[in-house]
């Protein structure tokens, strides 16, 4: 019985600790950006996106265009795929494409 209780308590502790990373949005954030709505907009700068989501998990430098502008793909990997809604990039992997310093295209994928 003690072993069973120890296992149950351990699993409960692990599940609580693993959920500690999720920071719920404040009421003001929900009013500005309803849950499930992406904060991304075409034309946003790299700095603005980093201020929202931090550094991307992957940065790929793509072929420059005819004018020599540097193109990049940023990937933010979804951390919690079982969330019922998309909260920023937590539940779905986000792919962002930049032409120079500005966002030109983005999409997500589970």
N, CA, C and O atoms as a MOPAC input file, in Angstrom:
PM7 MOZYME 1SCF
protein

 N      0.82000 1    -1.19300 1     0.00000 1
 C      0.00000 1     0.00000 1     0.00000 1
 C      0.86600 1     1.26200 1     0.00000 1
 O      0.57100 1     2.22800 1    -0.70300 1
 N      1.94100 1     1.24000 1     0.79900 1
 C      2.82900 1     2.40100 1     0.85300 1
 C      3.47900 1     2.65200 1    -0.50400 1
 O      3.65400 1     3.79600 1    -0.92500 1
 N      3.82800 1     1.57200 1    -1.17100 1
 C      4.45800 1     1.71600 1    -2.48800 1
 C      3.47900 1     2.33500 1    -3.49000 1
 O      3.84800 1     3.21700 1    -4.26500 1
 N      2.23000 1     1.86500 1    -3.46600 1
 C      1.20600 1     2.41700 1    -4.34600 1
 C      0.99300 1     3.90000 1    -4.06800 1
 O      0.90400 1     4.70400 1    -4.99600 1
 N      0.91100 1     4.25800 1    -2.79900 1
 C      0.72800 1     5.66000 1    -2.41400 1
 C      1.92700 1     6.49500 1    -2.86200 1
 O      1.75800 1     7.62400 1    -3.32200 1
 N      3.12500 1     5.95100 1    -2.73200 1
 C      4.32500 1     6.65800 1    -3.16800 1
 C      4.29600 1     6.90100 1    -4.68300 1
 O      4.63300 1     7.99100 1    -5.14700 1
 N      3.89700 1     5.89200 1    -5.44300 1
 C      3.83200 1     6.02100 1    -6.90200 1
 C      2.80100 1     7.05900 1    -7.29900 1
 O      3.07000 1     7.89500 1    -8.16200 1
 N      1.62800 1     7.02300 1    -6.69000 1
 C      0.57300 1     7.99100 1    -7.00000 1
 C      1.03400 1     9.40800 1    -6.67400 1
 O      0.83700 1    10.32400 1    -7.47200 1
 N      1.63900 1     9.58900 1    -5.51600 1
 C      2.13200 1    10.92100 1    -5.12700 1
 C      3.23900 1    11.39000 1    -6.07000 1
 O      3.29400 1    12.56900 1    -6.42200 1
 N      4.10700 1    10.49100 1    -6.47400 1
 C      5.18000 1    10.85700 1    -7.40200 1
 C      4.62900 1    11.29500 1    -8.74400 1
 O      5.07600 1    12.29400 1    -9.30800 1
 N      3.65700 1    10.55100 1    -9.25800 1
 C      3.04700 1    10.91700 1   -10.53500 1
 C      2.32600 1    12.25200 1   -10.44600 1
 O      2.38300 1    13.06000 1   -11.37300 1
 N      1.65100 1    12.47900 1    -9.33300 1
 C      0.96800 1    13.75300 1    -9.13500 1
 C      1.97500 1    14.89500 1    -9.08200 1
 O      1.74800 1    15.94300 1    -9.68600 1
 N      3.06700 1    14.70900 1    -8.37900 1
 C      4.09800 1    15.74200 1    -8.28700 1
 C      4.71000 1    16.03500 1    -9.65200 1
 O      4.91400 1    17.19700 1   -10.00400 1
 N      5.00500 1    14.99300 1   -10.42100 1
 C      5.58300 1    15.18300 1   -11.75500 1
 C      4.61100 1    15.92700 1   -12.66000 1
 O      5.01800 1    16.81400 1   -13.41000 1
 N      3.33900 1    15.57700 1   -12.59700 1
 C      2.37100 1    16.25800 1   -13.46400 1
 C      2.21200 1    17.71700 1   -13.06900 1
 O      2.03800 1    18.57100 1   -13.93800 1
 N      2.26700 1    18.01900 1   -11.78300 1
 C      2.15400 1    19.41900 1   -11.35100 1
 C      3.38300 1    20.22700 1   -11.73200 1
 O      3.26500 1    21.38300 1   -12.13900 1
 N      4.55300 1    19.63500 1   -11.60400 1
 C      5.78500 1    20.33800 1   -11.95600 1
 C      5.85200 1    20.58700 1   -13.45200 1
 O      6.28900 1    21.65700 1   -13.87600 1
 N      5.42800 1    19.61900 1   -14.26400 1
 C      5.49400 1    19.80300 1   -15.71000 1
 C      4.51500 1    20.86900 1   -16.18600 1
 O      4.73500 1    21.46000 1   -17.24300 1
 N      3.45500 1    21.13100 1   -15.45200 1
 C      2.48500 1    22.16200 1   -15.83100 1
 C      2.92500 1    23.54600 1   -15.38100 1
 O      2.30900 1    24.54300 1   -15.75900 1
 N      3.97100 1    23.62300 1   -14.58600 1
 C      4.38900 1    24.91700 1   -14.05300 1
 C      4.87700 1    25.86300 1   -15.13200 1
 O      4.89300 1    27.07400 1   -14.91200 1
 N      5.28100 1    25.35100 1   -16.30700 1
 C      5.76000 1    26.19900 1   -17.38600 1
 C      4.66100 1    27.03200 1   -18.02100 1
 O      4.92800 1    28.11500 1   -18.54200 1
 N      3.44000 1    26.54600 1   -17.98300 1
 C      2.34300 1    27.25200 1   -18.63100 1
 C      1.93200 1    28.42100 1   -17.75200 1
 O      1.48800 1    28.24000 1   -16.61800 1
 N      2.08600 1    29.60800 1   -18.28700 1
 C      1.70100 1    30.81000 1   -17.56600 1
 C      0.38400 1    31.30100 1   -18.16200 1
 O      0.34500 1    31.70400 1   -19.32400 1
 N     -0.68500 1    31.27000 1   -17.38400 1
 C     -1.96600 1    31.70400 1   -17.95500 1
 C     -1.93300 1    33.18600 1   -18.29700 1
 O     -1.28500 1    33.97400 1   -17.60800 1
 N     -2.62700 1    33.55700 1   -19.35100 1
 C     -2.64700 1    34.96800 1   -19.74300 1
 C     -3.42900 1    35.80900 1   -18.73900 1
 O     -4.35100 1    35.32200 1   -18.08400 1
 N     -3.05200 1    37.05400 1   -18.63300 1
 C     -3.75900 1    37.97900 1   -17.74900 1
 C     -5.07400 1    38.39700 1   -18.40200 1
 O     -5.23500 1    38.23700 1   -19.61200 1
 N     -6.01800 1    38.92900 1   -17.61900 1
 C     -7.26900 1    39.41100 1   -18.22900 1
 C     -7.03100 1    40.46200 1   -19.32100 1
 O     -7.72800 1    40.46800 1   -20.33600 1
 N     -6.05200 1    41.34700 1   -19.11500 1
 C     -5.74200 1    42.35100 1   -20.13200 1
 C     -5.25600 1    41.73600 1   -21.42600 1
 O     -5.61500 1    42.19400 1   -22.51100 1
 N     -4.42700 1    40.68300 1   -21.31600 1
 C     -3.93700 1    39.99700 1   -22.51200 1
 C     -5.08000 1    39.31600 1   -23.24800 1
 O     -5.10600 1    39.31500 1   -24.47800 1
 N     -6.01600 1    38.74300 1   -22.51900 1
 C     -7.15200 1    38.07500 1   -23.15900 1
 C     -8.00700 1    39.08900 1   -23.90400 1
 O     -8.49400 1    38.80200 1   -24.99800 1
 N     -8.19500 1    40.26800 1   -23.32800 1
 C     -8.98300 1    41.29500 1   -24.00800 1
 C     -8.29100 1    41.78700 1   -25.27200 1
 O     -8.94400 1    42.03200 1   -26.28600 1
 N     -6.94300 1    41.93300 1   -25.21100 1
 C     -6.20000 1    42.39900 1   -26.38900 1
 C     -6.07300 1    41.31500 1   -27.43900 1
 O     -6.07900 1    41.59800 1   -28.63700 1
 N     -5.95900 1    40.06300 1   -26.98800 1
 C     -5.77200 1    38.94200 1   -27.90400 1
 C     -6.56000 1    37.75100 1   -27.38100 1
 O     -6.06200 1    37.02500 1   -26.52100 1
 N     -7.77300 1    37.53000 1   -27.87200 1
 C     -8.55500 1    36.38400 1   -27.40300 1
 C     -7.80000 1    35.08000 1   -27.62100 1
 O     -7.05800 1    34.93300 1   -28.59100 1
 N     -8.00000 1    34.13400 1   -26.70300 1
 C     -7.31600 1    32.84400 1   -26.81200 1
 C     -7.63700 1    32.18500 1   -28.14300 1
 O     -8.78700 1    32.17300 1   -28.58400 1
 N     -6.63000 1    31.65100 1   -28.76200 1
 C     -6.80600 1    30.98700 1   -30.04000 1
 C     -6.55300 1    31.90600 1   -31.22200 1
 O     -6.47800 1    31.43500 1   -32.35700 1
 N     -6.41900 1    33.19500 1   -30.98700 1
 C     -6.15000 1    34.14600 1   -32.06900 1
 C     -4.65500 1    34.45900 1   -32.07500 1
 O     -4.09500 1    34.82300 1   -31.04100 1
 N     -4.02300 1    34.32200 1   -33.20400 1
 C     -2.59000 1    34.54800 1   -33.30500 1
 C     -2.25300 1    36.03000 1   -33.20300 1
 O     -2.94700 1    36.86400 1   -33.78500 1
 N     -1.18500 1    36.36900 1   -32.46200 1
 C     -0.75200 1    37.75600 1   -32.38700 1
 C      0.07200 1    38.17000 1   -33.60900 1
 O      0.40900 1    39.34500 1   -33.75700 1
 N      0.39700 1    37.21100 1   -34.48500 1
 C      1.25200 1    37.50000 1   -35.63100 1
 C      0.50700 1    38.29200 1   -36.70000 1
 O     -0.66600 1    38.04900 1   -36.98200 1
 N      1.22000 1    39.23800 1   -37.28200 1
 C      0.69500 1    40.02100 1   -38.40100 1
 C      1.80500 1    40.19200 1   -39.42100 1
 O      2.95600 1    40.43100 1   -39.05900 1
 N      1.46100 1    40.06900 1   -40.69600 1
 C      2.43700 1    40.30400 1   -41.75900 1
 C      2.97500 1    41.72100 1   -41.58100 1
 O      2.22100 1    42.66000 1   -41.32700 1
 N      4.29300 1    41.85800 1   -41.72000 1
 C      4.93600 1    43.15300 1   -41.55300 1
 C      5.59600 1    43.34500 1   -40.20000 1
 O      6.36500 1    44.28900 1   -40.01900 1
 N      5.30700 1    42.46000 1   -39.23600 1
 C      5.93000 1    42.57400 1   -37.91800 1
 C      7.44700 1    42.39100 1   -38.04700 1
 O      7.92300 1    41.67800 1   -38.93100 1
 N      8.18200 1    43.03200 1   -37.16900 1
 C      9.63800 1    42.90000 1   -37.19100 1
 C     10.06900 1    41.68500 1   -36.36900 1
 O      9.31800 1    41.17100 1   -35.54000 1
 N     11.29000 1    41.24700 1   -36.62400 1
 C     11.85800 1    40.13200 1   -35.87400 1
 C     11.91600 1    40.46200 1   -34.38500 1
 O     11.65100 1    39.60100 1   -33.54600 1
 N     12.26000 1    41.69700 1   -34.05600 1
 C     12.36800 1    42.11000 1   -32.65600 1
 C     11.02100 1    42.01400 1   -31.94400 1
 O     10.95400 1    41.57900 1   -30.79400 1
 N      9.95400 1    42.41500 1   -32.62200 1
 C      8.62400 1    42.35700 1   -32.02600 1
 C      8.22700 1    40.90900 1   -31.74400 1
 O      7.67400 1    40.60800 1   -30.68700 1
 N      8.50900 1    40.02000 1   -32.68700 1
 C      8.15700 1    38.61900 1   -32.50200 1
 C      8.98700 1    38.00100 1   -31.37900 1
 O      8.46900 1    37.22100 1   -30.57900 1
 N     10.26400 1    38.34600 1   -31.31900 1
 C     11.09400 1    37.84800 1   -30.21400 1
 C     10.58800 1    38.35900 1   -28.87400 1
 O     10.66200 1    37.64500 1   -27.87400 1
 N     10.07500 1    39.58400 1   -28.83600 1
 C      9.55200 1    40.11100 1   -27.56800 1
 C      8.28500 1    39.36400 1   -27.14200 1
 O      7.98800 1    39.28100 1   -25.95000 1
 N      7.53700 1    38.82200 1   -28.10600 1
 C      6.32500 1    38.06600 1   -27.78700 1
 C      6.64400 1    36.61500 1   -27.41700 1
 O      6.12200 1    36.09800 1   -26.42900 1
 N      7.49500 1    35.96100 1   -28.20600 1
 C      7.70500 1    34.52500 1   -28.07200 1
 C      9.12500 1    34.11300 1   -27.69600 1
 O      9.37100 1    32.93200 1   -27.45000 1
 N     10.05200 1    35.04400 1   -27.64700 1
 C     11.43200 1    34.67600 1   -27.37000 1
 C     12.13800 1    34.21100 1   -28.63200 1
 O     11.63200 1    34.37400 1   -29.74300 1
 N     13.32300 1    33.62400 1   -28.44200 1
 C     14.10700 1    33.16500 1   -29.58300 1
 C     13.45500 1    31.92700 1   -30.19800 1
 O     12.91400 1    31.09100 1   -29.47400 1
 N     13.50000 1    31.80100 1   -31.52100 1
 C     12.92200 1    30.61800 1   -32.17400 1
 C     13.74700 1    29.37600 1   -31.88700 1
 O     14.92600 1    29.46400 1   -31.54500 1
 N     13.11600 1    28.21800 1   -32.02800 1
 C     13.82400 1    26.94700 1   -31.84400 1
 C     14.78900 1    26.67800 1   -32.98500 1
 O     15.87300 1    26.13300 1   -32.77800 1
 N     14.38400 1    27.06600 1   -34.20500 1
 C     15.20700 1    26.82900 1   -35.39800 1
 C     15.16600 1    28.07800 1   -36.26500 1
 O     14.10800 1    28.67900 1   -36.45100 1
 N     16.32600 1    28.46700 1   -36.79600 1
 C     16.40500 1    29.55000 1   -37.78300 1
 C     17.10200 1    28.98700 1   -39.00400 1
 O     18.22700 1    28.49500 1   -38.91400 1
 N     16.43200 1    29.05800 1   -40.15400 1
 C     17.02500 1    28.59700 1   -41.41400 1
 C     17.18300 1    29.79100 1   -42.34000 1
 O     16.23000 1    30.53200 1   -42.58400 1
 N     18.39000 1    29.97200 1   -42.85300 1
 C     18.63000 1    31.02100 1   -43.84200 1
 C     18.30100 1    30.42000 1   -45.19900 1
 O     18.85200 1    29.38500 1   -45.57600 1
 N     17.40500 1    31.06700 1   -45.93000 1
 C     16.95000 1    30.58900 1   -47.23300 1
 C     17.70300 1    31.29900 1   -48.34700 1
 O     18.47900 1    32.21800 1   -48.08700 1
 N     17.48300 1    30.88700 1   -49.55800 1
 C     18.13400 1    31.50800 1   -50.71800 1
 C     17.74800 1    32.98400 1   -50.79800 1
 O     16.56600 1    33.30800 1   -50.68700 1
 N     18.71500 1    33.89000 1   -50.98700 1
 C     18.37400 1    35.31300 1   -51.14500 1
 C     17.62800 1    35.54200 1   -52.45800 1
 O     17.77800 1    34.78300 1   -53.41600 1
 N     16.82800 1    36.59600 1   -52.48000 1
 C     16.09700 1    36.90200 1   -53.71600 1
 C     17.02700 1    37.61100 1   -54.70200 1
 O     18.21700 1    37.77100 1   -54.43200 1
 N     16.48600 1    38.03100 1   -55.83600 1
 C     17.28500 1    38.64800 1   -56.90100 1
 C     17.98200 1    39.92400 1   -56.43100 1
 O     19.05400 1    40.26700 1   -56.92800 1
 N     17.37100 1    40.62700 1   -55.46900 1
 C     17.98400 1    41.85500 1   -54.95000 1
 C     18.97700 1    41.56600 1   -53.82600 1
 O     19.62900 1    42.48400 1   -53.33000 1
 N     19.09800 1    40.32000 1   -53.42600 1
 C     20.06200 1    39.94900 1   -52.39100 1
 C     19.52300 1    40.05900 1   -50.97300 1
 O     20.29200 1    39.94300 1   -50.01800 1
 N     18.20700 1    40.28200 1   -50.80600 1
 C     17.62600 1    40.37000 1   -49.46300 1
 C     17.70300 1    39.00500 1   -48.78000 1
 O     17.41600 1    37.97400 1   -49.38800 1
 N     18.09000 1    39.02100 1   -47.52300 1
 C     18.21100 1    37.77700 1   -46.76100 1
 C     16.82200 1    37.30500 1   -46.35700 1
 O     16.02800 1    38.05700 1   -45.79300 1
 N     16.55500 1    36.05500 1   -46.65600 1
 C     15.27100 1    35.44600 1   -46.29400 1
 C     15.53700 1    34.38200 1   -45.23700 1
 O     16.52100 1    33.64500 1   -45.30800 1
 N     14.63900 1    34.31600 1   -44.25200 1
 C     14.79100 1    33.34600 1   -43.18100 1
 C     13.46700 1    32.66600 1   -42.87800 1
 O     12.39000 1    33.22200 1   -43.09200 1
 N     13.58200 1    31.44700 1   -42.37600 1
 C     12.43400 1    30.72700 1   -41.82500 1
 C     12.71900 1    30.51300 1   -40.34100 1
 O     13.77200 1    29.99300 1   -39.97200 1
 N     11.77800 1    30.91600 1   -39.50000 1
 C     11.88000 1    30.67800 1   -38.06700 1
 C     10.85200 1    29.63200 1   -37.70800 1
 O      9.72200 1    29.65500 1   -38.19700 1
 N     11.25800 1    28.70500 1   -36.84100 1
 C     10.34800 1    27.66300 1   -36.38800 1
 C     10.25300 1    27.70600 1   -34.86700 1
 O     11.25900 1    27.63600 1   -34.16200 1
 N      9.03300 1    27.82100 1   -34.38600 1
 C      8.72600 1    27.71100 1   -32.95900 1
 C      7.96400 1    26.40600 1   -32.78900 1
 O      6.83900 1    26.26800 1   -33.27100 1
 N      8.57800 1    25.45300 1   -32.10500 1
 C      7.96300 1    24.13700 1   -31.94000 1
 C      6.88100 1    24.17600 1   -30.86400 1
 O      7.07000 1    24.74600 1   -29.79000 1
 N      5.73800 1    23.55300 1   -31.17900 1
 C      4.65700 1    23.44300 1   -30.20400 1
 C      5.11200 1    22.59400 1   -29.02900 1
 O      5.68800 1    21.52300 1   -29.22300 1
 N      4.86200 1    23.05600 1   -27.82400 1
 C      5.33000 1    22.35500 1   -26.62400 1
 C      4.25900 1    21.44900 1   -26.01000 1
 O      4.57800 1    20.43400 1   -25.39100 1
 N      3.00800 1    21.81800 1   -26.18200 1
 C      1.91000 1    21.09800 1   -25.53600 1
 C      0.83000 1    20.79200 1   -26.57800 1
 O     -0.16800 1    21.50800 1   -26.65500 1
 N      1.01600 1    19.73700 1   -27.37900 1
 C      0.09500 1    19.47900 1   -28.49000 1
 C     -1.32400 1    19.12600 1   -28.06200 1
 O     -2.22700 1    19.15200 1   -28.89800 1
 N     -1.55300 1    18.80000 1   -26.80400 1
 C     -2.89200 1    18.39500 1   -26.37400 1
 C     -3.72200 1    19.54400 1   -25.81500 1
 O     -4.82700 1    19.31800 1   -25.32200 1
 N     -3.21000 1    20.77500 1   -25.88100 1
 C     -4.03000 1    21.89900 1   -25.44600 1
 C     -5.22500 1    22.02200 1   -26.39200 1
 O     -5.06800 1    21.87100 1   -27.60300 1
 N     -6.40900 1    22.29300 1   -25.85900 1
 C     -7.59700 1    22.34800 1   -26.72000 1
 C     -7.65300 1    23.57300 1   -27.63000 1
 O     -8.40000 1    23.57400 1   -28.60900 1
 N     -6.88700 1    24.60500 1   -27.33100 1
 C     -6.85200 1    25.80700 1   -28.16500 1
 C     -5.40900 1    26.15900 1   -28.44700 1
 O     -4.50500 1    25.69800 1   -27.75000 1
 N     -5.18500 1    26.97300 1   -29.46600 1
 C     -3.83300 1    27.38800 1   -29.80500 1
 C     -3.50400 1    28.65500 1   -29.03400 1
 O     -4.04600 1    29.72300 1   -29.32000 1
 N     -2.61800 1    28.53600 1   -28.06200 1
 C     -2.17100 1    29.67400 1   -27.28100 1
 C     -0.75700 1    30.00300 1   -27.75100 1
 O      0.19700 1    29.30900 1   -27.39600 1
 N     -0.62400 1    31.05800 1   -28.54800 1
 C      0.64000 1    31.40800 1   -29.18200 1
 C      1.17500 1    30.17700 1   -29.90100 1
 O      0.48100 1    29.60000 1   -30.73800 1
 N      2.39500 1    29.77000 1   -29.58500 1
 C      2.95000 1    28.60900 1   -30.26800 1
 C      2.97700 1    27.39300 1   -29.34200 1
 O      3.64100 1    26.40700 1   -29.66300 1
 N      2.28100 1    27.42700 1   -28.21200 1
 C      2.37400 1    26.33000 1   -27.25800 1
 C      1.80000 1    25.02200 1   -27.78000 1
 O      2.36200 1    23.96000 1   -27.51100 1
 N      0.69500 1    25.07000 1   -28.52200 1
 C      0.06800 1    23.82400 1   -28.93500 1
 C      0.38400 1    23.42900 1   -30.37300 1
 O      0.26600 1    22.25400 1   -30.72100 1
 N      0.77700 1    24.36700 1   -31.20500 1
 C      1.05100 1    24.05800 1   -32.60200 1
 C      2.39700 1    24.65000 1   -33.01600 1
 O      2.75500 1    25.75300 1   -32.60400 1
 N      3.13300 1    23.90500 1   -33.83300 1
 C      4.40100 1    24.40400 1   -34.34500 1
 C      4.11800 1    25.51800 1   -35.34800 1
 O      3.29000 1    25.36200 1   -36.24500 1
 N      4.81100 1    26.63900 1   -35.18800 1
 C      4.61200 1    27.81500 1   -36.03800 1
 C      5.81000 1    27.97900 1   -36.97600 1
 O      6.96000 1    27.84600 1   -36.55700 1
 N      5.52700 1    28.26900 1   -38.24300 1
 C      6.55800 1    28.50600 1   -39.25500 1
 C      6.41500 1    29.94600 1   -39.72500 1
 O      5.37300 1    30.33800 1   -40.25100 1
 N      7.47900 1    30.73700 1   -39.53100 1
 C      7.45800 1    32.15200 1   -39.88100 1
 C      8.50700 1    32.41200 1   -40.95400 1
 O      9.61500 1    31.88000 1   -40.88300 1
 N      8.16300 1    33.22900 1   -41.94800 1
 C      9.07800 1    33.53200 1   -43.04800 1
 C      9.31600 1    35.03300 1   -43.10500 1
 O      8.37900 1    35.83100 1   -43.07500 1
 N     10.59400 1    35.39800 1   -43.18800 1
 C     11.00100 1    36.80300 1   -43.18900 1
 C     11.69800 1    37.15800 1   -44.48300 1
 O     12.44300 1    36.35900 1   -45.05000 1
 N     11.44600 1    38.35300 1   -44.93300 1
 C     12.16500 1    38.95200 1   -46.05700 1
 C     12.88700 1    40.14500 1   -45.45400 1
 O     12.28400 1    41.19400 1   -45.22900 1
 N     14.17300 1    39.98500 1   -45.19400 1
 C     14.89000 1    41.02100 1   -44.45200 1
 C     14.47900 1    40.95200 1   -42.99000 1
 O     14.62100 1    39.90900 1   -42.35000 1
 N     13.97100 1    42.05900 1   -42.45800 1
 C     13.61200 1    42.13700 1   -41.04800 1
 C     12.10900 1    41.98000 1   -40.80100 1
 O     11.67100 1    42.04700 1   -39.65300 1
 N     11.31300 1    41.77400 1   -41.85300 1
 C      9.85900 1    41.78100 1   -41.69800 1
 C      9.21400 1    40.44100 1   -42.04300 1
 O      9.63700 1    39.74800 1   -42.96800 1
 N      8.19000 1    40.09700 1   -41.28300 1
 C      7.42600 1    38.88300 1   -41.49300 1
 C      6.59400 1    39.00900 1   -42.76500 1
 O      5.85900 1    39.98100 1   -42.94000 1
 N      6.71500 1    38.01900 1   -43.65500 1
 C      5.95200 1    38.06700 1   -44.90700 1
 C      4.91900 1    36.94200 1   -45.00900 1
 O      3.96300 1    37.04000 1   -45.77900 1
 N      5.11600 1    35.86800 1   -44.22400 1
 C      4.19300 1    34.73900 1   -44.30600 1
 C      4.36600 1    33.90300 1   -43.04400 1
 O      5.46200 1    33.82600 1   -42.48900 1
 N      3.27300 1    33.27300 1   -42.59100 1
 C      3.36600 1    32.35700 1   -41.46700 1
 C      2.22900 1    31.34500 1   -41.53800 1
 O      1.16600 1    31.61900 1   -42.09500 1
 N      2.47000 1    30.18600 1   -40.97100 1
 C      1.42900 1    29.16600 1   -40.85700 1
 C      1.77200 1    28.26900 1   -39.68800 1
 O      2.88600 1    28.32200 1   -39.16500 1
 N      0.82200 1    27.44400 1   -39.27300 1
 C      1.04800 1    26.54200 1   -38.15400 1
 C      0.68400 1    25.12100 1   -38.55000 1
 O     -0.02400 1    24.88200 1   -39.52800 1
 N      1.19800 1    24.18200 1   -37.75200 1
 C      0.97500 1    22.76900 1   -38.02300 1
 C      1.06600 1    22.01300 1   -36.70400 1
 O      1.96200 1    22.27300 1   -35.90100 1
 N      0.16200 1    21.09700 1   -36.47700 1
 C      0.20900 1    20.28500 1   -35.25100 1
 C      1.30000 1    19.26700 1   -35.32500 1
 O      1.48900 1    18.49500 1   -34.38500 1

